[in-house]
């Protein structure tokens, strides 16, 4: 899955922990961790929330573009 590194990089660049994003998405930290490791695909509804939160596009998160 192509968005794994980008998810982790965005989180770290904002000085956040997986727990912070899990709370935002209303899921467990373990479930969010599965998104970053590629063991579970991220649902579109969570992708949308993260794009709005990071003020970027879903295309950027999905590595379709490198332009935030």
Backbone as ProteinMPNN parsed JSONL, in Angstrom:
{"seq_chain_A": "XXXXXXXXXXXXXXXXXXXXXXXXXXXXXXXXXXXXXXXXXXXXXXXXXXXXXXXXXXXXXXXXXXXX", "coords_chain_A": {"N_chain_A": [[0.847, -1.18, 0.0], [0.571, 2.131, -0.863], [0.412, 4.453, 0.662], [1.473, 4.268, 3.174], [4.023, 5.189, 4.213], [3.676, 7.909, 3.89], [1.532, 8.497, 5.602], [2.703, 8.002, 8.106], [4.865, 9.81, 8.014], [3.502, 12.284, 7.88], [2.214, 12.271, 10.36], [4.404, 12.251, 12.135], [5.691, 14.643, 11.4], [3.956, 16.477, 12.408], [4.276, 16.171, 15.041], [2.78, 14.188, 16.415], [1.233, 11.407, 18.082], [0.315, 7.984, 17.496], [-1.896, 7.506, 19.056], [-3.123, 9.999, 19.235], [-4.167, 10.401, 16.668], [-5.797, 8.2, 16.442], [-7.728, 8.836, 18.31], [-8.851, 11.089, 17.066], [-9.991, 9.827, 14.828], [-11.711, 8.184, 16.072], [-11.143, 5.521, 16.756], [-9.277, 2.604, 17.828], [-5.873, 2.783, 19.058], [-4.402, 0.646, 18.209], [-5.778, -0.132, 15.912], [-5.333, 2.094, 14.265], [-2.574, 1.876, 14.047], [-2.411, -0.392, 12.472], [-3.13, 0.653, 10.006], [-0.868, 2.203, 9.389], [1.081, 0.241, 9.167], [0.234, -1.256, 7.086], [-1.334, -3.464, 7.371], [-3.985, -3.228, 7.384], [-6.331, -1.723, 5.256], [-6.926, 1.745, 4.839], [-10.036, 3.216, 5.471], [-12.116, 5.161, 3.264], [-13.563, 7.188, 4.55], [-11.963, 7.734, 6.773], [-9.634, 8.544, 5.542], [-10.497, 10.919, 4.385], [-11.046, 12.469, 6.692], [-8.453, 12.661, 7.761], [-7.123, 14.034, 5.683], [-8.443, 16.513, 5.759], [-7.78, 17.258, 8.382], [-4.951, 17.456, 8.279], [-4.811, 19.429, 6.443], [-4.454, 18.986, 3.682], [-4.486, 17.223, 0.533], [-6.308, 14.238, -0.331], [-5.103, 12.99, -2.42], [-2.429, 13.656, -2.031], [-1.839, 12.266, 0.356], [-2.221, 9.688, -0.578], [-0.124, 9.486, -2.284], [-0.412, 10.169, -4.938], [0.159, 12.583, -5.878], [2.853, 14.857, -5.256], [2.459, 17.273, -4.309], [1.365, 19.199, -1.723]], "CA_chain_A": [[0.0, 0.0, 0.0], [1.45, 3.239, -1.182], [0.267, 5.613, 1.544], [1.971, 3.954, 4.514], [5.089, 6.1, 4.615], [3.151, 9.277, 3.947], [0.754, 8.611, 6.848], [3.642, 8.077, 9.227], [5.611, 11.062, 7.894], [2.613, 13.383, 8.267], [2.012, 12.202, 11.812], [5.636, 12.651, 12.821], [5.984, 16.055, 11.133], [3.044, 17.256, 13.254], [4.588, 15.781, 16.425], [1.627, 13.471, 16.953], [1.358, 9.974, 18.335], [-0.787, 7.208, 16.924], [-3.051, 7.674, 19.944], [-3.791, 11.254, 18.887], [-4.937, 10.216, 15.44], [-6.85, 7.225, 16.733], [-8.796, 9.585, 18.979], [-9.485, 11.894, 16.018], [-10.771, 8.938, 13.968], [-12.589, 7.416, 16.96], [-10.772, 4.111, 16.656], [-8.221, 2.291, 18.787], [-4.508, 3.023, 18.609], [-3.987, -0.553, 17.487], [-6.367, -0.093, 14.57], [-4.588, 3.087, 13.486], [-1.267, 1.283, 13.782], [-2.566, -1.317, 11.34], [-3.113, 1.473, 8.783], [0.515, 2.607, 9.102], [1.897, -0.924, 8.814], [-0.303, -1.879, 5.887], [-2.075, -4.679, 7.679], [-5.396, -2.91, 7.155], [-6.502, -0.569, 4.378], [-7.608, 2.849, 5.478], [-11.314, 3.515, 4.833], [-12.214, 6.475, 2.634], [-14.035, 8.179, 5.531], [-10.816, 8.111, 7.596], [-8.741, 9.283, 4.657], [-11.067, 12.264, 4.268], [-10.828, 13.154, 7.97], [-7.03, 12.96, 7.874], [-6.793, 15.077, 4.708], [-8.936, 17.777, 6.313], [-6.999, 17.547, 9.578], [-3.61, 17.877, 7.87], [-5.003, 20.495, 5.454], [-3.835, 18.545, 2.437], [-5.432, 16.459, -0.28], [-6.221, 12.781, -0.269], [-4.111, 12.622, -3.441], [-1.104, 13.748, -1.421], [-1.695, 11.141, 1.283], [-2.152, 8.464, -1.374], [1.065, 9.607, -3.116], [-0.743, 10.392, -6.347], [0.887, 13.815, -6.144], [3.771, 15.271, -4.2], [2.089, 18.65, -3.968], [0.421, 19.206, -0.608]], "C_chain_A": [[0.887, 1.235, 0.0], [1.385, 4.398, -0.206], [0.895, 5.418, 2.917], [3.016, 4.948, 5.006], [4.554, 7.515, 4.77], [2.329, 9.48, 5.216], [1.676, 8.804, 8.044], [4.416, 9.393, 9.197], [4.758, 12.263, 8.304], [2.429, 13.421, 9.784], [3.241, 12.716, 12.543], [5.951, 14.129, 12.605], [5.078, 16.99, 11.935], [3.22, 16.917, 14.74], [3.404, 15.117, 17.122], [1.981, 12.013, 17.203], [0.173, 9.267, 17.681], [-2.048, 7.372, 17.757], [-3.842, 8.93, 19.598], [-4.682, 11.083, 17.662], [-6.052, 9.195, 15.629], [-8.029, 7.922, 17.407], [-9.571, 10.433, 17.974], [-10.43, 11.037, 15.166], [-11.783, 8.093, 14.747], [-12.421, 5.902, 16.771], [-9.703, 3.842, 17.712], [-6.848, 2.626, 18.192], [-4.015, 1.835, 17.794], [-4.526, -0.549, 16.061], [-5.633, 0.929, 13.704], [-3.207, 2.548, 13.116], [-1.309, 0.313, 12.612], [-2.602, -0.566, 10.015], [-1.671, 1.801, 8.398], [1.399, 1.427, 8.703], [1.389, -1.659, 7.583], [-1.062, -3.164, 6.125], [-3.587, -4.477, 7.54], [-5.454, -1.676, 6.265], [-7.303, 0.504, 5.098], [-8.929, 3.136, 4.753], [-11.343, 4.947, 4.286], [-12.644, 7.531, 3.659], [-12.885, 8.628, 6.437], [-9.799, 8.903, 6.782], [-9.215, 10.732, 4.531], [-10.822, 13.069, 5.543], [-9.361, 13.561, 8.105], [-6.607, 14.058, 6.899], [-7.254, 16.445, 5.213], [-8.109, 18.197, 7.522], [-5.618, 18.094, 9.214], [-3.637, 19.026, 6.865], [-4.236, 20.191, 4.167], [-4.879, 17.764, 1.644], [-5.262, 14.962, -0.038], [-5.207, 12.293, -1.302], [-2.696, 12.681, -2.878], [-0.871, 12.561, -0.485], [-1.499, 9.839, 0.521], [-0.957, 8.437, -2.321], [0.751, 9.633, -4.603], [-0.03, 11.66, -6.825], [1.84, 14.075, -4.979], [3.491, 16.689, -3.737], [1.021, 18.627, -2.879], [-0.772, 20.076, -0.955]], "O_chain_A": [[1.832, 1.344, 0.781], [2.256, 5.267, -0.253], [0.85, 6.328, 3.745], [2.892, 5.486, 6.106], [4.946, 8.233, 5.69], [2.421, 10.536, 5.843], [1.446, 9.671, 8.887], [4.603, 10.023, 10.238], [5.241, 13.159, 8.997], [2.486, 14.484, 10.402], [3.129, 13.525, 13.464], [6.427, 14.8, 13.521], [5.401, 18.163, 12.118], [2.418, 17.323, 15.582], [3.072, 15.441, 18.262], [2.91, 11.468, 16.606], [-0.839, 9.889, 17.358], [-3.153, 7.376, 17.214], [-5.072, 8.936, 19.657], [-5.814, 11.566, 17.633], [-7.126, 9.321, 15.039], [-9.186, 7.63, 17.107], [-10.799, 10.491, 18.02], [-11.532, 11.469, 14.826], [-12.601, 7.383, 14.162], [-13.38, 5.14, 16.648], [-9.275, 4.761, 18.411], [-6.694, 2.734, 16.975], [-3.297, 2.002, 16.808], [-3.823, -0.917, 15.12], [-5.343, 0.66, 12.538], [-2.735, 2.747, 11.996], [-0.349, 0.211, 11.849], [-2.15, -1.093, 8.999], [-1.293, 1.692, 7.231], [2.372, 1.608, 7.971], [2.042, -2.58, 7.093], [-1.396, -3.876, 5.179], [-4.36, -5.434, 7.575], [-4.728, -0.706, 6.482], [-8.227, 0.214, 5.859], [-8.931, 3.284, 3.531], [-10.66, 5.83, 4.805], [-12.138, 8.653, 3.633], [-12.84, 9.794, 6.83], [-9.176, 9.832, 7.296], [-8.405, 11.659, 4.569], [-10.43, 14.234, 5.471], [-9.063, 14.682, 8.517], [-5.81, 14.924, 7.26], [-6.52, 17.427, 5.099], [-7.776, 19.374, 7.666], [-5.173, 19.088, 9.787], [-2.584, 19.537, 6.482], [-3.487, 21.018, 3.647], [-6.033, 17.665, 2.061], [-4.21, 14.498, 0.401], [-4.528, 11.29, -1.078], [-1.858, 11.845, -3.215], [0.183, 11.927, -0.536], [-0.707, 8.987, 0.925], [-0.787, 7.481, -3.077], [1.546, 9.178, -5.425], [0.33, 11.795, -7.995], [1.648, 13.575, -3.871], [4.194, 17.233, -2.886], [-0.078, 18.109, -3.077], [-1.689, 20.217, -0.146]]}, "name": "protein", "num_of_chains": 1, "seq": "XXXXXXXXXXXXXXXXXXXXXXXXXXXXXXXXXXXXXXXXXXXXXXXXXXXXXXXXXXXXXXXXXXXX"}
